[in-house]
């Protein structure tokens, strides 16, 4: 992420933290988010607010896109 993108994401998460629910979906496992966000300090701040009191659902199995490809 670029620096402005990191700061914008932090701002959105910060404003919602403790006031509203936030749903985040990702194909990238949480353990790789620090690396993607880039700045360790901002990554810590974002993840602290997202992970604290979070309900994490990890889906397993193959892609349904592959299973149903061509059935349109």
N, CA, C, O and CB atoms as a CASP TS submission, in Angstrom:
PFRMAT TS
TARGET T0000
AUTHOR 0000-0000-0000
METHOD Language model
MODEL 1
PARENT N/A
ATOM      1  N   UNK     1       0.838  -1.182   0.000  1.00  0.00           N
ATOM      2  CA  UNK     1       0.000   0.000   0.000  1.00  0.00           C
ATOM      3  C   UNK     1       0.879   1.241   0.000  1.00  0.00           C
ATOM      4  O   UNK     1       1.997   1.244   0.515  1.00  0.00           O
ATOM      5  CB  UNK     1      -0.951   0.001   1.211  1.00  0.00           C
ATOM      6  N   UNK     2       0.343   2.275  -0.586  1.00  0.00           N
ATOM      7  CA  UNK     2       1.063   3.546  -0.537  1.00  0.00           C
ATOM      8  C   UNK     2       0.793   4.198   0.827  1.00  0.00           C
ATOM      9  O   UNK     2      -0.123   3.799   1.547  1.00  0.00           O
ATOM     10  CB  UNK     2       0.628   4.496  -1.719  1.00  0.00           C
ATOM     11  N   UNK     3       1.588   5.183   1.159  1.00  0.00           N
ATOM     12  CA  UNK     3       1.407   5.863   2.441  1.00  0.00           C
ATOM     13  C   UNK     3       0.015   6.493   2.568  1.00  0.00           C
ATOM     14  O   UNK     3      -0.618   6.331   3.611  1.00  0.00           O
ATOM     15  CB  UNK     3       2.477   6.935   2.616  1.00  0.00           C
ATOM     16  N   UNK     4      -0.490   7.207   1.549  1.00  0.00           N
ATOM     17  CA  UNK     4      -1.847   7.761   1.669  1.00  0.00           C
ATOM     18  C   UNK     4      -2.921   6.678   1.827  1.00  0.00           C
ATOM     19  O   UNK     4      -3.890   6.871   2.562  1.00  0.00           O
ATOM     20  CB  UNK     4      -2.166   8.613   0.448  1.00  0.00           C
ATOM     21  N   UNK     5      -2.755   5.547   1.146  1.00  0.00           N
ATOM     22  CA  UNK     5      -3.717   4.441   1.274  1.00  0.00           C
ATOM     23  C   UNK     5      -3.723   3.882   2.698  1.00  0.00           C
ATOM     24  O   UNK     5      -4.782   3.611   3.264  1.00  0.00           O
ATOM     25  CB  UNK     5      -3.384   3.319   0.268  1.00  0.00           C
ATOM     26  N   UNK     6      -2.531   3.714   3.265  1.00  0.00           N
ATOM     27  CA  UNK     6      -2.422   3.220   4.653  1.00  0.00           C
ATOM     28  C   UNK     6      -3.120   4.164   5.615  1.00  0.00           C
ATOM     29  O   UNK     6      -3.885   3.734   6.478  1.00  0.00           O
ATOM     30  CB  UNK     6      -0.944   3.055   5.061  1.00  0.00           C
ATOM     31  N   UNK     7      -2.851   5.440   5.461  1.00  0.00           N
ATOM     32  CA  UNK     7      -3.439   6.444   6.360  1.00  0.00           C
ATOM     33  C   UNK     7      -4.960   6.532   6.198  1.00  0.00           C
ATOM     34  O   UNK     7      -5.686   6.699   7.179  1.00  0.00           O
ATOM     35  CB  UNK     7      -2.809   7.819   6.099  1.00  0.00           C
ATOM     36  N   UNK     8      -5.432   6.421   4.961  1.00  0.00           N
ATOM     37  CA  UNK     8      -6.882   6.432   4.722  1.00  0.00           C
ATOM     38  C   UNK     8      -7.547   5.218   5.368  1.00  0.00           C
ATOM     39  O   UNK     8      -8.590   5.347   6.010  1.00  0.00           O
ATOM     40  CB  UNK     8      -7.181   6.456   3.208  1.00  0.00           C
ATOM     41  N   UNK     9      -6.950   4.051   5.200  1.00  0.00           N
ATOM     42  CA  UNK     9      -7.507   2.839   5.810  1.00  0.00           C
ATOM     43  C   UNK     9      -7.529   2.960   7.327  1.00  0.00           C
ATOM     44  O   UNK     9      -8.527   2.621   7.963  1.00  0.00           O
ATOM     45  CB  UNK     9      -6.697   1.599   5.391  1.00  0.00           C
ATOM     46  N   UNK    10      -6.445   3.438   7.906  1.00  0.00           N
ATOM     47  CA  UNK    10      -6.385   3.629   9.350  1.00  0.00           C
ATOM     48  C   UNK    10      -7.472   4.604   9.803  1.00  0.00           C
ATOM     49  O   UNK    10      -8.123   4.375  10.822  1.00  0.00           O
ATOM     50  CB  UNK    10      -4.993   4.141   9.771  1.00  0.00           C
ATOM     51  N   UNK    11      -7.668   5.676   9.061  1.00  0.00           N
ATOM     52  CA  UNK    11      -8.678   6.677   9.422  1.00  0.00           C
ATOM     53  C   UNK    11     -10.083   6.062   9.427  1.00  0.00           C
ATOM     54  O   UNK    11     -10.865   6.301  10.348  1.00  0.00           O
ATOM     55  CB  UNK    11      -8.623   7.870   8.443  1.00  0.00           C
ATOM     56  N   UNK    12     -10.396   5.279   8.407  1.00  0.00           N
ATOM     57  CA  UNK    12     -11.717   4.642   8.333  1.00  0.00           C
ATOM     58  C   UNK    12     -11.907   3.663   9.492  1.00  0.00           C
ATOM     59  O   UNK    12     -12.945   3.671  10.153  1.00  0.00           O
ATOM     60  CB  UNK    12     -11.891   3.907   6.981  1.00  0.00           C
ATOM     61  N   UNK    13     -10.904   2.825   9.733  1.00  0.00           N
ATOM     62  CA  UNK    13     -10.988   1.835  10.808  1.00  0.00           C
ATOM     63  C   UNK    13     -11.073   2.542  12.157  1.00  0.00           C
ATOM     64  O   UNK    13     -11.851   2.136  13.020  1.00  0.00           O
ATOM     65  CB  UNK    13      -9.769   0.877  10.772  1.00  0.00           C
ATOM     66  N   UNK    14     -10.293   3.579  12.341  1.00  0.00           N
ATOM     67  CA  UNK    14     -10.275   4.347  13.594  1.00  0.00           C
ATOM     68  C   UNK    14     -11.645   4.964  13.879  1.00  0.00           C
ATOM     69  O   UNK    14     -12.120   4.915  15.013  1.00  0.00           O
ATOM     70  CB  UNK    14      -9.199   5.453  13.533  1.00  0.00           C
ATOM     71  N   UNK    15     -12.283   5.545  12.857  1.00  0.00           N
ATOM     72  CA  UNK    15     -13.584   6.182  13.046  1.00  0.00           C
ATOM     73  C   UNK    15     -14.674   5.169  13.393  1.00  0.00           C
ATOM     74  O   UNK    15     -15.597   5.490  14.143  1.00  0.00           O
ATOM     75  CB  UNK    15     -13.973   6.947  11.794  1.00  0.00           C
ATOM     76  N   UNK    16     -14.580   3.957  12.858  1.00  0.00           N
ATOM     77  CA  UNK    16     -15.595   2.940  13.095  1.00  0.00           C
ATOM     78  C   UNK    16     -15.358   2.173  14.397  1.00  0.00           C
ATOM     79  O   UNK    16     -16.298   1.633  14.981  1.00  0.00           O
ATOM     80  CB  UNK    16     -15.634   1.974  11.931  1.00  0.00           C
ATOM     81  N   UNK    17     -14.114   2.125  14.848  1.00  0.00           N
ATOM     82  CA  UNK    17     -13.738   1.332  16.027  1.00  0.00           C
ATOM     83  C   UNK    17     -14.563   1.738  17.247  1.00  0.00           C
ATOM     84  O   UNK    17     -14.541   2.894  17.671  1.00  0.00           O
ATOM     85  CB  UNK    17     -12.236   1.495  16.330  1.00  0.00           C
ATOM     86  N   UNK    18     -15.284   0.776  17.798  1.00  0.00           N
ATOM     87  CA  UNK    18     -16.081   1.022  18.991  1.00  0.00           C
ATOM     88  C   UNK    18     -17.428   1.668  18.734  1.00  0.00           C
ATOM     89  O   UNK    18     -18.214   1.851  19.663  1.00  0.00           O
ATOM     90  CB  UNK    18     -15.319   1.868  19.913  1.00  0.00           C
ATOM     91  N   UNK    19     -17.711   2.021  17.467  1.00  0.00           N
ATOM     92  CA  UNK    19     -18.968   2.696  17.149  1.00  0.00           C
ATOM     93  C   UNK    19     -19.833   1.908  16.170  1.00  0.00           C
ATOM     94  O   UNK    19     -21.059   2.015  16.202  1.00  0.00           O
ATOM     95  CB  UNK    19     -18.684   4.061  16.580  1.00  0.00           C
ATOM     96  N   UNK    20     -19.212   1.128  15.311  1.00  0.00           N
ATOM     97  CA  UNK    20     -19.955   0.422  14.267  1.00  0.00           C
ATOM     98  C   UNK    20     -19.243  -0.878  13.916  1.00  0.00           C
ATOM     99  O   UNK    20     -18.036  -1.021  14.109  1.00  0.00           O
ATOM    100  CB  UNK    20     -20.115   1.308  13.009  1.00  0.00           C
ATOM    101  N   UNK    21     -20.013  -1.807  13.403  1.00  0.00           N
ATOM    102  CA  UNK    21     -19.436  -3.076  12.946  1.00  0.00           C
ATOM    103  C   UNK    21     -18.716  -2.863  11.621  1.00  0.00           C
ATOM    104  O   UNK    21     -19.100  -2.016  10.815  1.00  0.00           O
ATOM    105  CB  UNK    21     -20.534  -4.166  12.799  1.00  0.00           C
ATOM    106  N   UNK    22     -17.676  -3.641  11.417  1.00  0.00           N
ATOM    107  CA  UNK    22     -16.925  -3.583  10.167  1.00  0.00           C
ATOM    108  C   UNK    22     -16.671  -5.002   9.700  1.00  0.00           C
ATOM    109  O   UNK    22     -16.158  -5.824  10.459  1.00  0.00           O
ATOM    110  CB  UNK    22     -15.586  -2.802  10.340  1.00  0.00           C
ATOM    111  N   UNK    23     -17.021  -5.296   8.464  1.00  0.00           N
ATOM    112  CA  UNK    23     -16.765  -6.615   7.892  1.00  0.00           C
ATOM    113  C   UNK    23     -15.628  -6.467   6.890  1.00  0.00           C
ATOM    114  O   UNK    23     -15.669  -5.615   6.002  1.00  0.00           O
ATOM    115  CB  UNK    23     -18.053  -7.214   7.212  1.00  0.00           C
ATOM    116  N   UNK    24     -14.617  -7.308   7.047  1.00  0.00           N
ATOM    117  CA  UNK    24     -13.472  -7.309   6.139  1.00  0.00           C
ATOM    118  C   UNK    24     -13.350  -8.715   5.570  1.00  0.00           C
ATOM    119  O   UNK    24     -13.341  -9.693   6.317  1.00  0.00           O
ATOM    120  CB  UNK    24     -12.144  -6.866   6.870  1.00  0.00           C
ATOM    121  N   UNK    25     -13.257  -8.816   4.250  1.00  0.00           N
ATOM    122  CA  UNK    25     -13.020 -10.108   3.615  1.00  0.00           C
ATOM    123  C   UNK    25     -11.691 -10.032   2.876  1.00  0.00           C
ATOM    124  O   UNK    25     -11.322  -8.990   2.334  1.00  0.00           O
ATOM    125  CB  UNK    25     -14.187 -10.495   2.644  1.00  0.00           C
ATOM    126  N   UNK    26     -10.988 -11.145   2.866  1.00  0.00           N
ATOM    127  CA  UNK    26      -9.695 -11.156   2.214  1.00  0.00           C
ATOM    128  C   UNK    26      -9.296 -12.576   1.853  1.00  0.00           C
ATOM    129  O   UNK    26      -9.569 -13.513   2.603  1.00  0.00           O
ATOM    130  CB  UNK    26      -8.639 -10.515   3.106  1.00  0.00           C
ATOM    131  N   UNK    27      -8.663 -12.731   0.728  1.00  0.00           N
ATOM    132  CA  UNK    27      -8.090 -14.018   0.366  1.00  0.00           C
ATOM    133  C   UNK    27      -6.687 -14.151   0.956  1.00  0.00           C
ATOM    134  O   UNK    27      -6.102 -15.233   0.945  1.00  0.00           O
ATOM    135  CB  UNK    27      -8.051 -14.184  -1.166  1.00  0.00           C
ATOM    136  N   UNK    28      -6.160 -13.056   1.465  1.00  0.00           N
ATOM    137  CA  UNK    28      -4.824 -13.038   2.058  1.00  0.00           C
ATOM    138  C   UNK    28      -4.946 -13.326   3.550  1.00  0.00           C
ATOM    139  O   UNK    28      -5.660 -12.611   4.253  1.00  0.00           O
ATOM    140  CB  UNK    28      -4.115 -11.669   1.810  1.00  0.00           C
ATOM    141  N   UNK    29      -4.264 -14.356   4.049  1.00  0.00           N
ATOM    142  CA  UNK    29      -4.330 -14.662   5.485  1.00  0.00           C
ATOM    143  C   UNK    29      -3.843 -13.477   6.328  1.00  0.00           C
ATOM    144  O   UNK    29      -2.948 -12.736   5.922  1.00  0.00           O
ATOM    145  CB  UNK    29      -3.489 -15.917   5.803  1.00  0.00           C
ATOM    146  N   UNK    30      -4.450 -13.317   7.506  1.00  0.00           N
ATOM    147  CA  UNK    30      -4.140 -12.197   8.396  1.00  0.00           C
ATOM    148  C   UNK    30      -2.637 -12.114   8.692  1.00  0.00           C
ATOM    149  O   UNK    30      -2.093 -11.016   8.814  1.00  0.00           O
ATOM    150  CB  UNK    30      -4.926 -12.331   9.706  1.00  0.00           C
ATOM    151  N   UNK    31      -1.980 -13.238   8.806  1.00  0.00           N
ATOM    152  CA  UNK    31      -0.553 -13.220   9.133  1.00  0.00           C
ATOM    153  C   UNK    31       0.304 -12.554   8.047  1.00  0.00           C
ATOM    154  O   UNK    31       1.479 -12.275   8.285  1.00  0.00           O
ATOM    155  CB  UNK    31      -0.067 -14.637   9.361  1.00  0.00           C
ATOM    156  N   UNK    32      -0.256 -12.298   6.874  1.00  0.00           N
ATOM    157  CA  UNK    32       0.473 -11.620   5.799  1.00  0.00           C
ATOM    158  C   UNK    32       0.067 -10.153   5.636  1.00  0.00           C
ATOM    159  O   UNK    32       0.601  -9.460   4.771  1.00  0.00           O
ATOM    160  CB  UNK    32       0.252 -12.352   4.492  1.00  0.00           C
ATOM    161  N   UNK    33      -0.863  -9.679   6.450  1.00  0.00           N
ATOM    162  CA  UNK    33      -1.352  -8.310   6.307  1.00  0.00           C
ATOM    163  C   UNK    33      -0.285  -7.268   6.613  1.00  0.00           C
ATOM    164  O   UNK    33      -0.214  -6.248   5.927  1.00  0.00           O
ATOM    165  CB  UNK    33      -2.539  -8.094   7.208  1.00  0.00           C
ATOM    166  N   UNK    34       0.552  -7.499   7.634  1.00  0.00           N
ATOM    167  CA  UNK    34       1.624  -6.533   7.956  1.00  0.00           C
ATOM    168  C   UNK    34       2.471  -6.260   6.720  1.00  0.00           C
ATOM    169  O   UNK    34       2.778  -5.114   6.392  1.00  0.00           O
ATOM    170  CB  UNK    34       2.522  -7.062   9.114  1.00  0.00           C
ATOM    171  N   UNK    35       2.831  -7.321   6.059  1.00  0.00           N
ATOM    172  CA  UNK    35       3.676  -7.232   4.863  1.00  0.00           C
ATOM    173  C   UNK    35       2.970  -6.435   3.757  1.00  0.00           C
ATOM    174  O   UNK    35       3.608  -5.628   3.081  1.00  0.00           O
ATOM    175  CB  UNK    35       4.039  -8.649   4.354  1.00  0.00           C
ATOM    176  N   UNK    36       1.673  -6.649   3.567  1.00  0.00           N
ATOM    177  CA  UNK    36       0.919  -5.940   2.532  1.00  0.00           C
ATOM    178  C   UNK    36       0.697  -4.469   2.876  1.00  0.00           C
ATOM    179  O   UNK    36       0.775  -3.606   2.002  1.00  0.00           O
ATOM    180  CB  UNK    36      -0.419  -6.618   2.313  1.00  0.00           C
ATOM    181  N   UNK    37       0.422  -4.188   4.143  1.00  0.00           N
ATOM    182  CA  UNK    37       0.181  -2.801   4.562  1.00  0.00           C
ATOM    183  C   UNK    37       1.454  -1.995   4.437  1.00  0.00           C
ATOM    184  O   UNK    37       1.427  -0.843   4.004  1.00  0.00           O
ATOM    185  CB  UNK    37      -0.348  -2.741   6.010  1.00  0.00           C
ATOM    186  N   UNK    38       2.575  -2.597   4.815  1.00  0.00           N
ATOM    187  CA  UNK    38       3.868  -1.939   4.596  1.00  0.00           C
ATOM    188  C   UNK    38       4.480  -1.315   5.825  1.00  0.00           C
ATOM    189  O   UNK    38       5.512  -1.791   6.296  1.00  0.00           O
ATOM    190  CB  UNK    38       3.721  -0.900   3.571  1.00  0.00           C
ATOM    191  N   UNK    39       3.901  -0.294   6.352  1.00  0.00           N
ATOM    192  CA  UNK    39       4.443   0.413   7.519  1.00  0.00           C
ATOM    193  C   UNK    39       4.066  -0.352   8.783  1.00  0.00           C
ATOM    194  O   UNK    39       2.879  -0.489   9.079  1.00  0.00           O
ATOM    195  CB  UNK    39       3.913   1.883   7.583  1.00  0.00           C
ATOM    196  N   UNK    40       5.049  -0.858   9.543  1.00  0.00           N
ATOM    197  CA  UNK    40       4.744  -1.687  10.715  1.00  0.00           C
ATOM    198  C   UNK    40       3.915  -0.985  11.789  1.00  0.00           C
ATOM    199  O   UNK    40       3.070  -1.615  12.426  1.00  0.00           O
ATOM    200  CB  UNK    40       6.017  -2.162  11.325  1.00  0.00           C
ATOM    201  N   UNK    41       4.144   0.296  11.993  1.00  0.00           N
ATOM    202  CA  UNK    41       3.404   1.028  13.023  1.00  0.00           C
ATOM    203  C   UNK    41       1.937   1.176  12.640  1.00  0.00           C
ATOM    204  O   UNK    41       1.049   0.941  13.459  1.00  0.00           O
ATOM    205  CB  UNK    41       4.028   2.410  13.254  1.00  0.00           C
ATOM    206  N   UNK    42       1.687   1.562  11.404  1.00  0.00           N
ATOM    207  CA  UNK    42       0.307   1.712  10.943  1.00  0.00           C
ATOM    208  C   UNK    42      -0.362   0.351  10.843  1.00  0.00           C
ATOM    209  O   UNK    42      -1.540   0.218  11.174  1.00  0.00           O
ATOM    210  CB  UNK    42       0.259   2.434   9.582  1.00  0.00           C
ATOM    211  N   UNK    43       0.368  -0.660  10.394  1.00  0.00           N
ATOM    212  CA  UNK    43      -0.187  -2.017  10.321  1.00  0.00           C
ATOM    213  C   UNK    43      -0.616  -2.491  11.705  1.00  0.00           C
ATOM    214  O   UNK    43      -1.693  -3.068  11.852  1.00  0.00           O
ATOM    215  CB  UNK    43       0.842  -2.997   9.717  1.00  0.00           C
ATOM    216  N   UNK    44       0.209  -2.257  12.717  1.00  0.00           N
ATOM    217  CA  UNK    44      -0.152  -2.628  14.092  1.00  0.00           C
ATOM    218  C   UNK    44      -1.425  -1.921  14.535  1.00  0.00           C
ATOM    219  O   UNK    44      -2.304  -2.539  15.135  1.00  0.00           O
ATOM    220  CB  UNK    44       0.994  -2.295  15.058  1.00  0.00           C
ATOM    221  N   UNK    45      -1.527  -0.636  14.243  1.00  0.00           N
ATOM    222  CA  UNK    45      -2.703   0.139  14.644  1.00  0.00           C
ATOM    223  C   UNK    45      -3.965  -0.385  13.960  1.00  0.00           C
ATOM    224  O   UNK    45      -5.001  -0.545  14.606  1.00  0.00           O
ATOM    225  CB  UNK    45      -2.502   1.627  14.313  1.00  0.00           C
ATOM    226  N   UNK    46      -3.884  -0.648  12.674  1.00  0.00           N
ATOM    227  CA  UNK    46      -5.033  -1.158  11.922  1.00  0.00           C
ATOM    228  C   UNK    46      -5.448  -2.524  12.458  1.00  0.00           C
ATOM    229  O   UNK    46      -6.622  -2.757  12.742  1.00  0.00           O
ATOM    230  CB  UNK    46      -4.704  -1.249  10.414  1.00  0.00           C
ATOM    231  N   UNK    47      -4.476  -3.424  12.593  1.00  0.00           N
ATOM    232  CA  UNK    47      -4.793  -4.779  13.030  1.00  0.00           C
ATOM    233  C   UNK    47      -5.270  -4.833  14.472  1.00  0.00           C
ATOM    234  O   UNK    47      -6.136  -5.644  14.801  1.00  0.00           O
ATOM    235  CB  UNK    47      -3.590  -5.664  12.864  1.00  0.00           C
ATOM    236  N   UNK    48      -4.728  -3.994  15.333  1.00  0.00           N
ATOM    237  CA  UNK    48      -5.212  -3.939  16.715  1.00  0.00           C
ATOM    238  C   UNK    48      -6.694  -3.608  16.754  1.00  0.00           C
ATOM    239  O   UNK    48      -7.449  -4.222  17.507  1.00  0.00           O
ATOM    240  CB  UNK    48      -4.420  -2.904  17.525  1.00  0.00           C
ATOM    241  N   UNK    49      -7.112  -2.649  15.955  1.00  0.00           N
ATOM    242  CA  UNK    49      -8.511  -2.224  15.958  1.00  0.00           C
ATOM    243  C   UNK    49      -9.417  -3.241  15.279  1.00  0.00           C
ATOM    244  O   UNK    49     -10.560  -3.424  15.698  1.00  0.00           O
ATOM    245  CB  UNK    49      -8.649  -0.877  15.275  1.00  0.00           C
ATOM    246  N   UNK    50      -8.920  -3.910  14.227  1.00  0.00           N
ATOM    247  CA  UNK    50      -9.733  -4.902  13.531  1.00  0.00           C
ATOM    248  C   UNK    50      -9.841  -6.221  14.290  1.00  0.00           C
ATOM    249  O   UNK    50     -10.915  -6.818  14.344  1.00  0.00           O
ATOM    250  CB  UNK    50      -9.163  -5.155  12.162  1.00  0.00           C
ATOM    251  N   UNK    51      -8.759  -6.667  14.863  1.00  0.00           N
ATOM    252  CA  UNK    51      -8.722  -7.992  15.473  1.00  0.00           C
ATOM    253  C   UNK    51      -9.316  -8.004  16.882  1.00  0.00           C
ATOM    254  O   UNK    51      -9.870  -9.017  17.309  1.00  0.00           O
ATOM    255  CB  UNK    51      -7.297  -8.496  15.516  1.00  0.00           C
ATOM    256  N   UNK    52      -9.206  -6.895  17.603  1.00  0.00           N
ATOM    257  CA  UNK    52      -9.746  -6.817  18.958  1.00  0.00           C
ATOM    258  C   UNK    52     -11.262  -7.029  18.911  1.00  0.00           C
ATOM    259  O   UNK    52     -11.967  -6.304  18.208  1.00  0.00           O
ATOM    260  CB  UNK    52      -9.398  -5.445  19.618  1.00  0.00           C
ATOM    261  N   UNK    53     -11.754  -7.998  19.640  1.00  0.00           N
ATOM    262  CA  UNK    53     -13.184  -8.350  19.689  1.00  0.00           C
ATOM    263  C   UNK    53     -13.737  -8.853  18.353  1.00  0.00           C
ATOM    264  O   UNK    53     -14.949  -8.812  18.139  1.00  0.00           O
ATOM    265  CB  UNK    53     -13.985  -7.150  20.133  1.00  0.00           C
ATOM    266  N   UNK    54     -12.877  -9.322  17.459  1.00  0.00           N
ATOM    267  CA  UNK    54     -13.325  -9.792  16.147  1.00  0.00           C
ATOM    268  C   UNK    54     -13.843 -11.223  16.216  1.00  0.00           C
ATOM    269  O   UNK    54     -13.434 -12.011  17.069  1.00  0.00           O
ATOM    270  CB  UNK    54     -12.187  -9.699  15.131  1.00  0.00           C
ATOM    271  N   UNK    55     -14.726 -11.529  15.323  1.00  0.00           N
ATOM    272  CA  UNK    55     -15.175 -12.897  15.088  1.00  0.00           C
ATOM    273  C   UNK    55     -14.565 -13.292  13.749  1.00  0.00           C
ATOM    274  O   UNK    55     -14.959 -12.777  12.702  1.00  0.00           O
ATOM    275  CB  UNK    55     -16.773 -13.027  15.090  1.00  0.00           C
ATOM    276  N   UNK    56     -13.615 -14.197  13.788  1.00  0.00           N
ATOM    277  CA  UNK    56     -12.891 -14.581  12.581  1.00  0.00           C
ATOM    278  C   UNK    56     -13.463 -15.886  12.044  1.00  0.00           C
ATOM    279  O   UNK    56     -13.604 -16.862  12.781  1.00  0.00           O
ATOM    280  CB  UNK    56     -11.372 -14.721  12.863  1.00  0.00           C
ATOM    281  N   UNK    57     -13.789 -15.896  10.760  1.00  0.00           N
ATOM    282  CA  UNK    57     -14.293 -17.094  10.092  1.00  0.00           C
ATOM    283  C   UNK    57     -13.326 -17.430   8.968  1.00  0.00           C
ATOM    284  O   UNK    57     -13.127 -16.635   8.049  1.00  0.00           O
ATOM    285  CB  UNK    57     -15.757 -16.886   9.547  1.00  0.00           C
ATOM    286  N   UNK    58     -12.732 -18.601   9.046  1.00  0.00           N
ATOM    287  CA  UNK    58     -11.804 -19.048   8.013  1.00  0.00           C
ATOM    288  C   UNK    58     -12.477 -20.152   7.211  1.00  0.00           C
ATOM    289  O   UNK    58     -12.818 -21.203   7.754  1.00  0.00           O
ATOM    290  CB  UNK    58     -10.457 -19.543   8.632  1.00  0.00           C
ATOM    291  N   UNK    59     -12.663 -19.913   5.938  1.00  0.00           N
ATOM    292  CA  UNK    59     -13.298 -20.899   5.067  1.00  0.00           C
ATOM    293  C   UNK    59     -12.229 -21.833   4.512  1.00  0.00           C
ATOM    294  O   UNK    59     -11.106 -21.423   4.219  1.00  0.00           O
ATOM    295  CB  UNK    59     -14.081 -20.206   3.914  1.00  0.00           C
ATOM    296  N   UNK    60     -12.605 -23.075   4.378  1.00  0.00           N
ATOM    297  CA  UNK    60     -11.694 -24.077   3.821  1.00  0.00           C
ATOM    298  C   UNK    60     -12.379 -24.755   2.649  1.00  0.00           C
ATOM    299  O   UNK    60     -13.605 -24.745   2.536  1.00  0.00           O
ATOM    300  CB  UNK    60     -11.271 -25.124   4.899  1.00  0.00           C
ATOM    301  N   UNK    61     -11.581 -25.336   1.788  1.00  0.00           N
ATOM    302  CA  UNK    61     -12.150 -26.051   0.654  1.00  0.00           C
ATOM    303  C   UNK    61     -11.827 -25.364  -0.654  1.00  0.00           C
ATOM    304  O   UNK    61     -11.217 -24.296  -0.695  1.00  0.00           O
ATOM    305  CB  UNK    61     -13.647 -26.183   0.810  1.00  0.00           C
ATOM    306  N   UNK    62     -12.249 -26.001  -1.699  1.00  0.00           N
ATOM    307  CA  UNK    62     -11.978 -25.491  -3.035  1.00  0.00           C
ATOM    308  C   UNK    62     -12.892 -24.346  -3.419  1.00  0.00           C
ATOM    309  O   UNK    62     -13.889 -24.071  -2.752  1.00  0.00           O
ATOM    310  CB  UNK    62     -12.108 -26.591  -4.038  1.00  0.00           C
ATOM    311  N   UNK    63     -12.544 -23.705  -4.474  1.00  0.00           N
ATOM    312  CA  UNK    63     -13.297 -22.562  -4.981  1.00  0.00           C
ATOM    313  C   UNK    63     -14.575 -23.030  -5.665  1.00  0.00           C
ATOM    314  O   UNK    63     -14.544 -23.937  -6.496  1.00  0.00           O
ATOM    315  CB  UNK    63     -12.440 -21.736  -5.955  1.00  0.00           C
ATOM    316  N   UNK    64     -15.693 -22.411  -5.316  1.00  0.00           N
ATOM    317  CA  UNK    64     -16.950 -22.714  -5.996  1.00  0.00           C
ATOM    318  C   UNK    64     -16.953 -22.144  -7.409  1.00  0.00           C
ATOM    319  O   UNK    64     -17.704 -22.614  -8.263  1.00  0.00           O
ATOM    320  CB  UNK    64     -18.139 -22.162  -5.201  1.00  0.00           C
ATOM    321  N   UNK    65     -16.135 -21.154  -7.660  1.00  0.00           N
ATOM    322  CA  UNK    65     -16.037 -20.607  -9.016  1.00  0.00           C
ATOM    323  C   UNK    65     -15.573 -21.691  -9.986  1.00  0.00           C
ATOM    324  O   UNK    65     -16.097 -21.805 -11.094  1.00  0.00           O
ATOM    325  CB  UNK    65     -15.067 -19.398  -9.053  1.00  0.00           C
ATOM    326  N   UNK    66     -14.597 -22.479  -9.568  1.00  0.00           N
ATOM    327  CA  UNK    66     -14.087 -23.554 -10.414  1.00  0.00           C
ATOM    328  C   UNK    66     -15.158 -24.625 -10.603  1.00  0.00           C
ATOM    329  O   UNK    66     -15.332 -25.153 -11.701  1.00  0.00           O
ATOM    330  CB  UNK    66     -12.810 -24.171  -9.802  1.00  0.00           C
ATOM    331  N   UNK    67     -15.868 -24.938  -9.529  1.00  0.00           N
ATOM    332  CA  UNK    67     -16.883 -25.993  -9.567  1.00  0.00           C
ATOM    333  C   UNK    67     -18.006 -25.634 -10.543  1.00  0.00           C
ATOM    334  O   UNK    67     -18.487 -26.488 -11.288  1.00  0.00           O
ATOM    335  CB  UNK    67     -17.461 -26.233  -8.159  1.00  0.00           C
ATOM    336  N   UNK    68     -18.413 -24.374 -10.532  1.00  0.00           N
ATOM    337  CA  UNK    68     -19.545 -23.943 -11.339  1.00  0.00           C
ATOM    338  C   UNK    68     -19.151 -23.203 -12.620  1.00  0.00           C
ATOM    339  O   UNK    68     -20.009 -22.621 -13.284  1.00  0.00           O
ATOM    340  CB  UNK    68     -20.427 -23.069 -10.519  1.00  0.00           C
ATOM    341  N   UNK    69     -17.889 -23.220 -12.964  1.00  0.00           N
ATOM    342  CA  UNK    69     -17.424 -22.550 -14.191  1.00  0.00           C
ATOM    343  C   UNK    69     -18.097 -23.160 -15.399  1.00  0.00           C
ATOM    344  O   UNK    69     -18.148 -24.380 -15.554  1.00  0.00           O
ATOM    345  CB  UNK    69     -15.889 -22.649 -14.332  1.00  0.00           C
ATOM    346  N   UNK    70     -18.608 -22.300 -16.247  1.00  0.00           N
ATOM    347  CA  UNK    70     -19.229 -22.777 -17.481  1.00  0.00           C
ATOM    348  C   UNK    70     -20.680 -23.174 -17.340  1.00  0.00           C
ATOM    349  O   UNK    70     -21.280 -23.635 -18.311  1.00  0.00           O
ATOM    350  CB  UNK    70     -18.473 -23.929 -17.999  1.00  0.00           C
ATOM    351  N   UNK    71     -21.270 -23.013 -16.165  1.00  0.00           N
ATOM    352  CA  UNK    71     -22.675 -23.384 -15.962  1.00  0.00           C
ATOM    353  C   UNK    71     -23.611 -22.195 -16.042  1.00  0.00           C
ATOM    354  O   UNK    71     -24.683 -22.218 -15.438  1.00  0.00           O
ATOM    355  CB  UNK    71     -22.845 -24.062 -14.629  1.00  0.00           C
ATOM    356  N   UNK    72     -23.234 -21.157 -16.772  1.00  0.00           N
ATOM    357  CA  UNK    72     -24.083 -19.969 -16.853  1.00  0.00           C
ATOM    358  C   UNK    72     -25.195 -20.117 -17.845  1.00  0.00           C
ATOM    359  O   UNK    72     -25.992 -19.196 -18.022  1.00  0.00           O
ATOM    360  CB  UNK    72     -23.271 -18.775 -17.206  1.00  0.00           C
TER
END
